[in-house]
Amino acid sequence: MSALVEWFALPLQFDFMQRALLVSLVAGVVCALLSCWMTLTGWSLLGDAVSHAVLPGVVLSYLLGLPFAVGALVFGAGSVALIGAVNRTSRVKEDAAIGIVFTAMFGIGVVLISRVPSETDLMHILFGNVLGVSDSEILQILAMAALVVTVVAVKHRDLTLYAFDPVHAHAIGLRPRRLEALLLALLSVTVVIALQAVGIILVVAMVVIPGATAYLLTDRFERMLLIAVAVSVTASVLGTYVSFYADVATGGAVVVAQACGFALAYLGAPRHGVLARRLRRRTVAAG
């Protein structure tokens, strides 16, 4: 028992681990909440697009001496608007528009990185640098997280109705276009929050896996939110501790922990898991 307590207590003696755990937990909670709506609306690919499209904004912010969040938010929102414009004004379907925009933006970001003399900070944005976050970055993360959680709490009912049935939402007086824009704006802010924890390349996992895991474990949306947060928080804690003891990248360890949680749900979920479905088929065939 004492060994277990020591295992948990030792990393907390270091200031950088306290910061890493705080940022990982905050990012995990916010991403988990939004991932539930991403799962229901089928916007997982869009989350991937936004996470990659913010790279040019991050590089430009670095060059101009601005907080990374500023450029990331501008390019995240701009990429979403550009995807919508390409989809509405041409024959190109939404999935193709998403692929075109996010790869183009990411390519621009890579080109800019190649022209910047010092690449250290920018490489941290690609792969995450949760162990080196500053006080100002933590304050930015907390402020953005509070904003997302507040908006979600206030607009929870409307966003849920839009996710399940946009036609019905419109019929009762809601404006689906505005709700869609709000959800996409929240996605952009959430991506910026997760950048500090896992980097641009792995952000999509943070905004997809918790919701997908919870979706396998329950049919009720309120419970889905709670399960997604629990899965994400657990993965954030385990990943951060594993990164300390195994000396591996924290962002990668957090994502692997989330993926393991999804694998367990995929196999063993009581109603929607692979094993449960096979058991039901065998029971029906035997009966």
NUMILO-306072 format. One record per atom (N, C-alpha, C): residue in one letter; x, y, z. Coordinates in steps of 0.1 Angstrom, whole numbers, padded with zeros to 4 digits, always signed. Layout:
BEGIN
aXYZ/...
// end
This chain:
BEGIN
m+0008-0012+0000/m+0000+0000+0000/m+0009+0013+0000/s+0019+0012+0009/s+0028+0024+0009/s+0035+0026-0004/a+0039+0015-0011/a+0045+0016-0023/a+0036+0022-0034/l+0023+0019-0033/l+0014+0025-0043/l+0013+0040-0040/v+0012+0044-0028/v+0011+0058-0024/v+0023+0066-0029/e+0035+0059-0027/e+0047+0066-0031/e+0048+0067-0046/w+0042+0057-0053/w+0042+0057-0068/w+0034+0069-0073/f+0023+0072-0066/f+0015+0084-0070/f+0021+0097-0065/a+0027+0097-0054/a+0032+0109-0047/a+0045+0114-0053/l+0054+0105-0057/l+0067+0109-0062/l+0066+0120-0073/p+0059+0117-0084/p+0059+0127-0095/p+0054+0141-0091/l+0045+0141-0081/l+0039+0154-0077/l+0049+0163-0069/q+0060+0157-0066/q+0070+0165-0059/q+0077+0175-0069/f+0075+0173-0081/f+0082+0181-0092/f+0071+0191-0097/d+0075+0203-0098/d+0066+0214-0103/d+0062+0211-0117/f+0071+0207-0126/f+0067+0205-0140/f+0057+0194-0141/m+0057+0184-0132/m+0047+0173-0133/m+0034+0178-0128/q+0033+0187-0118/q+0021+0193-0113/q+0014+0201-0125/r+0022+0208-0132/r+0017+0216-0143/r+0012+0207-0154/a+0020+0196-0157/a+0016+0187-0168/a+0003+0180-0164/l+0001+0176-0152/l-0011+0169-0148/l-0023+0179-0149/l-0021+0191-0145/l-0032+0201-0145/l-0036+0203-0160/v-0027+0206-0168/v-0030+0208-0182/v-0036+0196-0189/s-0031+0184-0186/s-0037+0172-0192/s-0051+0170-0187/l-0054+0172-0174/l-0067+0171-0169/l-0077+0181-0175/v-0073+0193-0176/v-0082+0203-0181/v-0085+0200-0196/a-0074+0197-0204/a-0076+0194-0218/a-0085+0182-0219/g-0082+0172-0210/g-0090+0159-0211/g-0105+0162-0209/v-0108+0170-0199/v-0122+0172-0196/v-0129+0180-0207/v-0123+0190-0212/v-0129+0198-0223/v-0131+0190-0236/c-0120+0183-0239/c-0121+0175-0251/c-0131+0164-0250/a-0133+0158-0238/a-0142+0147-0236/a-0157+0153-0238/l-0159+0164-0232/l-0173+0170-0234/l-0176+0172-0249/l-0167+0179-0256/l-0170+0182-0270/l-0170+0170-0278/s-0162+0160-0275/s-0161+0148-0283/s-0175+0140-0284/c-0183+0142-0274/c-0197+0136-0274/c-0205+0141-0286/w-0205+0155-0287/w-0212+0161-0298/w-0205+0157-0312/m-0192+0157-0312/m-0185+0153-0324/m-0189+0139-0329/t-0191+0130-0319/t-0195+0116-0322/t-0209+0116-0328/l-0218+0123-0322/l-0232+0122-0326/l-0234+0129-0340/t-0227+0140-0342/t-0229+0147-0355/t-0220+0141-0366/g-0211+0132-0363/g-0203+0126-0373/g-0192+0136-0378/w-0187+0144-0369/w-0177+0154-0373/w-0163+0150-0369/s-0160+0138-0367/s-0147+0134-0363/s-0136+0138-0372/l-0139+0137-0385/l-0129+0141-0395/l-0127+0156-0395/l-0138+0163-0392/l-0137+0178-0391/l-0127+0182-0380/g-0128+0174-0369/g-0119+0177-0358/g-0104+0175-0362/d-0102+0165-0370/d-0088+0162-0375/d-0084+0174-0384/a-0094+0179-0392/a-0091+0190-0401/a-0087+0203-0394/v-0095+0206-0384/v-0092+0218-0376/v-0079+0217-0369/s-0076+0206-0363/s-0063+0204-0356/s-0051+0206-0364/h-0052+0202-0377/h-0040+0204-0386/h-0040+0218-0392/a-0052+0223-0394/a-0053+0236-0401/a-0048+0248-0393/v-0046+0246-0379/v-0042+0257-0371/v-0027+0259-0372/l-0019+0250-0378/l-0005+0251-0378/l+0001+0264-0384/p-0004+0269-0395/p+0001+0282-0400/p-0001+0293-0390/g-0013+0293-0383/g-0016+0303-0374/g-0006+0303-0362/v-0002+0291-0358/v+0007+0289-0347/v+0021+0295-0351/v+0025+0291-0363/v+0038+0296-0368/v+0039+0311-0369/l+0028+0317-0375/l+0027+0332-0376/l+0027+0338-0363/s+0020+0333-0353/s+0020+0338-0339/s+0034+0338-0334/y+0041+0327-0336/y+0055+0326-0331/y+0064+0337-0338/l+0062+0339-0350/l+0070+0349-0357/l+0067+0364-0353/l+0054+0366-0349/l+0050+0379-0345/l+0051+0382-0330/g+0055+0371-0323/g+0056+0373-0308/g+0043+0373-0301/l+0033+0367-0307/l+0020+0366-0301/l+0018+0352-0294/p+0008+0351-0285/p+0005+0338-0280/p+0000+0329-0291/f+0004+0316-0290/f+0000+0306-0300/f-0015+0306-0302/a-0022+0308-0291/a-0036+0306-0291/a-0043+0316-0301/v-0037+0328-0302/v-0043+0338-0311/v-0043+0333-0326/g-0032+0329-0331/g-0031+0325-0345/g-0039+0312-0347/a-0038+0303-0337/a-0045+0290-0338/a-0060+0292-0339/l-0066+0301-0331/l-0080+0304-0331/l-0084+0310-0344/v-0076+0319-0349/v-0080+0326-0362/v-0080+0316-0374/f-0069+0308-0374/f-0069+0298-0386/f-0078+0287-0384/g-0081+0283-0371/g-0091+0272-0369/g-0104+0276-0374/a-0109+0288-0370/a-0122+0293-0374/a-0122+0296-0389/g-0111+0301-0394/g-0110+0304-0408/g-0111+0291-0417/s-0104+0280-0412/s-0105+0268-0420/s-0119+0262-0420/v-0126+0263-0409/v-0140+0258-0409/v-0148+0266-0418/a-0147+0279-0419/a-0154+0288-0428/a-0151+0284-0442/l-0138+0282-0445/l-0133+0279-0459/l-0139+0265-0463/i-0139+0255-0454/i-0145+0242-0458/i-0160+0244-0461/g-0167+0252-0454/g-0181+0254-0457/g-0183+0261-0470/a-0175+0271-0473/a-0176+0278-0485/a-0173+0270-0497/v-0163+0261-0496/v-0159+0252-0508/v-0171+0242-0510/n-0177+0237-0499/n-0187+0228-0500/n-0200+0234-0506/r-0203+0246-0502/r-0216+0253-0507/r-0215+0258-0521/t-0203+0262-0525/t-0201+0269-0538/t-0195+0261-0549/s-0194+0248-0547/s-0189+0239-0557/s-0196+0225-0556/r-0192+0217-0566/r-0197+0203-0566/r-0189+0194-0556/v-0179+0199-0550/v-0170+0192-0541/v-0178+0188-0529/k-0178+0176-0525/k-0186+0172-0513/k-0178+0175-0500/e-0184+0175-0489/e-0179+0180-0476/e-0166+0172-0472/d-0166+0159-0474/d-0154+0152-0470/d-0142+0155-0478/a-0144+0157-0491/a-0133+0162-0500/a-0129+0176-0497/a-0138+0185-0494/a-0135+0198-0490/a-0126+0198-0477/i-0130+0190-0468/i-0122+0189-0455/i-0108+0184-0458/g-0107+0174-0466/g-0093+0169-0469/g-0085+0179-0477/i-0091+0187-0486/i-0083+0197-0493/i-0078+0208-0484/v-0087+0213-0476/v-0084+0225-0468/v-0074+0221-0457/f-0076+0210-0450/f-0067+0207-0439/f-0053+0203-0444/t-0052+0196-0455/t-0039+0193-0460/t-0032+0205-0466/a-0039+0214-0472/a-0033+0226-0477/a-0028+0235-0466/m-0036+0237-0455/m-0032+0245-0444/m-0020+0239-0437/f-0020+0225-0435/f-0009+0219-0428/f+0003+0220-0437/g+0002+0219-0450/g+0014+0221-0459/g+0020+0235-0458/i+0011+0245-0457/i+0016+0259-0455/i+0023+0260-0442/g+0018+0254-0432/g+0025+0254-0419/g+0038+0248-0419/v+0039+0236-0426/v+0052+0229-0427/v+0062+0238-0435/v+0058+0245-0446/v+0066+0254-0453/v+0071+0265-0444/l+0062+0271-0436/l+0066+0282-0428/l+0076+0277-0417/i+0074+0265-0412/i+0084+0260-0402/i+0097+0258-0408/s+0098+0254-0420/s+0111+0252-0427/s+0119+0265-0429/r+0111+0276-0428/r+0118+0289-0431/r+0121+0297-0418/v+0117+0291-0406/v+0119+0297-0393/v+0133+0293-0388/p+0142+0302-0384/p+0155+0298-0380/p+0155+0288-0368/s+0147+0291-0357/s+0146+0283-0345/s+0133+0275-0345/e+0134+0262-0346/e+0122+0254-0347/e+0118+0247-0334/t+0125+0249-0324/t+0123+0242-0311/t+0109+0243-0306/d+0104+0255-0304/d+0091+0257-0299/d+0080+0252-0309/l+0082+0254-0322/l+0073+0249-0332/l+0072+0234-0332/m+0083+0227-0330/m+0082+0213-0330/m+0075+0208-0317/h+0075+0216-0307/h+0067+0212-0295/h+0052+0213-0298/i+0049+0223-0306/i+0035+0224-0310/i+0030+0212-0318/l+0039+0206-0327/l+0036+0195-0335/l+0033+0182-0326/f+0042+0181-0316/f+0042+0168-0308/f+0038+0170-0293/g+0035+0183-0289/g+0031+0186-0276/g+0043+0188-0267/n+0041+0197-0257/n+0052+0200-0247/n+0045+0203-0234/v+0037+0194-0229/v+0030+0196-0217/v+0039+0197-0204/l+0051+0192-0205/l+0060+0193-0194/l+0067+0207-0193/g+0065+0215-0203/g+0072+0228-0203/g+0062+0240-0204/v+0050+0238-0201/v+0040+0249-0202/v+0044+0260-0192/s+0042+0273-0196/s+0045+0284-0187/s+0032+0288-0180/d+0034+0298-0170/d+0023+0303-0162/d+0013+0309-0172/s+0018+0317-0181/s+0008+0324-0190/s+0001+0315-0199/e+0007+0304-0203/e+0000+0294-0211/e-0010+0286-0203/i-0007+0284-0190/i-0017+0277-0182/i-0029+0286-0180/l-0027+0299-0178/l-0038+0309-0176/l-0047+0309-0189/q-0040+0309-0201/q-0048+0309-0213/q-0056+0296-0214/i-0050+0285-0211/i-0058+0272-0211/i-0070+0272-0202/l-0067+0277-0190/l-0078+0277-0180/l-0089+0286-0184/a-0086+0298-0190/a-0096+0308-0195/a-0104+0302-0206/m-0097+0296-0216/m-0104+0290-0227/m-0113+0278-0223/a-0108+0270-0214/a-0116+0259-0209/a-0128+0263-0201/a-0127+0274-0193/a-0138+0279-0186/a-0149+0285-0196/l-0144+0291-0207/l-0153+0296-0217/l-0161+0284-0224/v-0154+0274-0228/v-0160+0263-0234/v-0170+0256-0225/v-0167+0253-0213/v-0175+0247-0203/v-0188+0255-0201/t-0186+0268-0199/t-0197+0277-0197/t-0207+0277-0209/v-0202+0278-0221/v-0211+0278-0232/v-0218+0265-0234/v-0211+0254-0232/v-0217+0241-0232/v-0228+0240-0222/a-0226+0245-0210/a-0236+0244-0199/a-0248+0252-0203/v-0246+0264-0209/v-0257+0272-0212/v-0265+0267-0224/k-0258+0262-0234/k-0264+0258-0247/k-0266+0243-0248/h-0264+0236-0237/h-0264+0222-0237/h-0276+0216-0244/r-0288+0220-0240/r-0300+0215-0245/r-0302+0217-0260/d-0299+0229-0265/d-0300+0233-0279/d-0290+0225-0287/l-0277+0224-0283/l-0267+0216-0290/l-0270+0201-0291/t-0276+0196-0280/t-0280+0182-0280/t-0291+0179-0290/l-0301+0188-0290/l-0312+0187-0299/l-0307+0188-0314/y-0298+0197-0316/y-0293+0199-0330/y-0285+0186-0334/a-0277+0180-0325/a-0270+0168-0328/a-0278+0157-0332/f-0289+0155-0324/f-0298+0144-0327/f-0307+0146-0339/d-0313+0158-0340/d-0323+0160-0351/d-0323+0175-0355/p-0315+0179-0364/p-0315+0193-0368/p-0328+0198-0374/v-0335+0189-0381/v-0348+0193-0386/v-0358+0196-0375/h-0359+0188-0365/h-0368+0191-0354/h-0363+0204-0346/a-0350+0206-0345/a-0345+0218-0339/a-0350+0230-0346/h-0350+0230-0359/h-0355+0241-0367/h-0370+0243-0366/a-0377+0232-0365/a-0392+0232-0364/a-0396+0239-0351/i-0389+0238-0340/i-0393+0244-0328/i-0387+0257-0325/g-0381+0263-0336/g-0376+0277-0335/g-0361+0279-0333/l-0354+0268-0332/l-0339+0270-0331/l-0333+0272-0345/r-0321+0277-0345/r-0314+0280-0358/r-0302+0271-0360/p-0304+0260-0367/p-0293+0250-0369/p-0280+0256-0374/r-0281+0266-0383/r-0269+0272-0388/r-0261+0278-0377/r-0268+0285-0368/r-0261+0292-0357/r-0255+0282-0347/l-0263+0271-0345/l-0258+0261-0336/l-0246+0254-0342/e-0246+0251-0355/e-0235+0245-0362/e-0223+0254-0360/a-0224+0267-0363/a-0213+0277-0362/a-0208+0277-0347/l-0217+0277-0337/l-0213+0277-0323/l-0205+0264-0320/l-0209+0253-0325/l-0202+0240-0322/l-0189+0240-0329/l-0188+0245-0341/l-0175+0246-0347/l-0165+0256-0340/a-0171+0267-0335/a-0162+0276-0328/a-0157+0269-0315/l-0166+0262-0308/l-0161+0255-0296/l-0151+0244-0300/l-0152+0238-0311/l-0142+0229-0316/l-0128+0235-0318/s-0129+0247-0324/s-0116+0254-0326/s-0109+0258-0313/v-0117+0262-0303/v-0111+0266-0290/v-0106+0253-0283/t-0113+0243-0284/t-0109+0230-0278/t-0096+0225-0284/v-0095+0226-0297/v-0083+0221-0303/v-0071+0229-0298/v-0072+0242-0296/v-0062+0251-0291/v-0058+0246-0277/i-0068+0243-0269/i-0065+0238-0255/i-0057+0225-0255/a-0061+0216-0264/a-0054+0203-0265/a-0040+0204-0271/l-0037+0214-0278/l-0024+0215-0284/l-0013+0214-0274/q-0015+0221-0263/q-0005+0221-0252/q-0002+0207-0247/a-0012+0199-0247/a-0011+0186-0241/a-0005+0175-0250/v-0010+0174-0262/v-0006+0163-0271/v+0000+0168-0285/g-0001+0181-0288/g+0004+0186-0300/g-0006+0184-0311/i-0004+0191-0323/i-0013+0191-0334/i-0016+0177-0339/i-0006+0169-0340/i-0007+0156-0347/i-0017+0147-0340/l-0017+0148-0326/l-0025+0138-0318/l-0038+0145-0313/v-0040+0157-0316/v-0052+0164-0310/v-0065+0156-0314/v-0066+0151-0326/v-0078+0145-0331/v-0082+0133-0322/a-0072+0127-0316/a-0075+0116-0306/a-0082+0121-0294/m-0078+0132-0289/m-0085+0138-0277/m-0099+0142-0280/v-0103+0146-0292/v-0116+0150-0295/v-0125+0139-0301/v-0119+0127-0303/v-0127+0116-0309/v-0129+0104-0299/i-0117+0100-0293/i-0118+0087-0286/i-0127+0087-0274/p-0127+0098-0265/p-0135+0097-0253/p-0150+0096-0257/g-0155+0103-0266/g-0169+0103-0270/g-0172+0089-0277/a-0163+0084-0285/a-0166+0071-0292/a-0166+0060-0282/t-0157+0061-0272/t-0157+0051-0261/t-0170+0051-0253/a-0174+0063-0249/a-0187+0064-0241/a-0199+0060-0250/y-0198+0062-0263/y-0210+0059-0271/y-0212+0044-0272/l-0201+0036-0270/l-0202+0021-0269/l-0208+0016-0256/l-0207+0025-0245/l-0210+0020-0232/l-0224+0025-0227/t-0231+0034-0234/t-0244+0038-0230/t-0252+0043-0241/d-0265+0044-0239/d-0275+0049-0250/d-0281+0062-0245/r-0277+0067-0234/r-0282+0080-0228/r-0271+0090-0229/f-0275+0102-0235/f-0265+0112-0238/f-0259+0118-0225/e-0267+0120-0215/e-0262+0126-0202/e-0252+0117-0196/r-0255+0104-0196/r-0245+0094-0191/r-0233+0094-0200/m-0235+0095-0213/m-0224+0095-0222/m-0214+0106-0219/l-0218+0118-0215/l-0210+0129-0212/l-0201+0125-0199/l-0208+0120-0189/l-0200+0116-0177/l-0190+0105-0180/i-0194+0095-0188/i-0184+0084-0191/i-0172+0089-0199/a-0175+0098-0209/a-0164+0104-0217/a-0154+0111-0208/v-0159+0119-0199/v-0151+0127-0190/v-0143+0117-0181/a-0149+0107-0176/a-0142+0098-0167/a-0131+0090-0175/v-0134+0086-0187/v-0124+0079-0195/v-0112+0089-0198/s-0115+0101-0202/s-0105+0110-0206/s-0096+0114-0194/v-0102+0117-0182/v-0095+0120-0170/v-0086+0109-0166/t-0091+0097-0166/t-0083+0085-0162/t-0071+0083-0171/a-0074+0085-0184/a-0063+0083-0194/a-0052+0094-0192/s-0057+0107-0189/s-0048+0118-0187/s-0038+0115-0175/v-0044+0110-0164/v-0036+0107-0152/v-0027+0096-0155/l-0032+0085-0160/l-0023+0073-0163/l-0012+0077-0173/g-0016+0084-0184/g-0006+0087-0194/g+0005+0096-0188/t+0001+0106-0180/t+0011+0115-0174/t+0021+0107-0165/y+0015+0098-0157/y+0024+0090-0148/y+0033+0081-0155/v+0027+0074-0165/v+0035+0065-0173/v+0046+0072-0180/s+0044+0084-0185/s+0054+0092-0192/s+0065+0095-0183/f+0062+0097-0170/f+0072+0101-0160/f+0081+0089-0157/y+0075+0077-0154/y+0082+0065-0150/y+0089+0058-0162/a+0083+0059-0174/a+0089+0052-0185/a+0097+0061-0194/d+0097+0074-0191/d+0105+0084-0198/d+0101+0084-0213/v+0088+0085-0215/v+0082+0086-0229/v+0075+0099-0231/a+0071+0102-0243/a+0063+0115-0246/a+0050+0114-0238/t+0047+0125-0231/t+0034+0126-0223/t+0022+0125-0232/g+0022+0133-0243/g+0010+0133-0252/g+0008+0120-0258/g+0018+0113-0262/g+0016+0100-0268/g+0011+0090-0258/a+0016+0091-0245/a+0012+0081-0235/a-0003+0084-0232/v-0007+0096-0231/v-0021+0099-0228/v-0030+0093-0239/v-0027+0095-0252/v-0035+0090-0263/v-0035+0075-0263/v-0024+0069-0260/v-0023+0054-0260/v-0033+0049-0249/a-0033+0056-0237/a-0042+0052-0226/a-0056+0053-0231/q-0060+0064-0238/q-0073+0065-0243/q-0076+0054-0253/a-0067+0051-0261/a-0070+0040-0271/a-0072+0027-0264/c-0064+0024-0254/c-0066+0012-0246/c-0080+0011-0240/g-0085+0023-0235/g-0099+0024-0230/g-0109+0021-0240/f-0107+0026-0252/f-0116+0024-0263/f-0116+0009-0267/a-0104+0003-0267/a-0103-0012-0271/a-0111-0020-0261/l-0110-0017-0248/l-0117-0024-0238/l-0132-0023-0240/a-0137-0011-0243/a-0151-0008-0245/a-0156-0015-0258/y-0147-0015-0268/y-0151-0021-0281/y-0153-0036-0279/l-0144-0042-0271/l-0145-0057-0269/l-0156-0060-0258/g-0156-0053-0247/g-0164-0057-0236/g-0176-0049-0232/a-0180-0039-0240/a-0192-0031-0236/a-0204-0041-0235/p-0212-0039-0224/p-0223-0048-0221/p-0233-0050-0232/r-0236-0040-0240/r-0246-0041-0250/r-0241-0040-0264/h-0231-0031-0266/h-0226-0028-0280/h-0211-0034-0282/g-0206-0041-0273/g-0193-0046-0275/g-0193-0059-0284/v-0182-0062-0290/v-0180-0073-0299/v-0184-0086-0292/l-0179-0088-0280/l-0181-0101-0273/l-0196-0102-0270/a-0202-0091-0265/a-0217-0092-0262/a-0225-0095-0274/r-0222-0089-0285/r-0230-0091-0297/r-0228-0106-0302/r-0216-0111-0301/r-0214-0125-0305/r-0222-0135-0296/l-0222-0131-0283/l-0229-0140-0273/l-0244-0140-0276/r-0249-0128-0280/r-0264-0127-0283/r-0267-0135-0295/r-0258-0134-0306/r-0261-0142-0318/r-0260-0157-0315/r-0251-0161-0307/r-0250-0176-0304/r-0263-0180-0296/t-0267-0171-0287/t-0279-0175-0279/t-0291-0176-0288/v-0293-0166-0297/v-0304-0167-0307/v-0303-0179-0316/a-0291-0182-0320/a-0290-0194-0329/a-0293-0207-0321/a-0289-0207-0309/a-0291-0219-0301/a-0306-0221-0297/g-0313-0209-0296/g-0327-0210-0292/g-0336-0213-0303/
// end
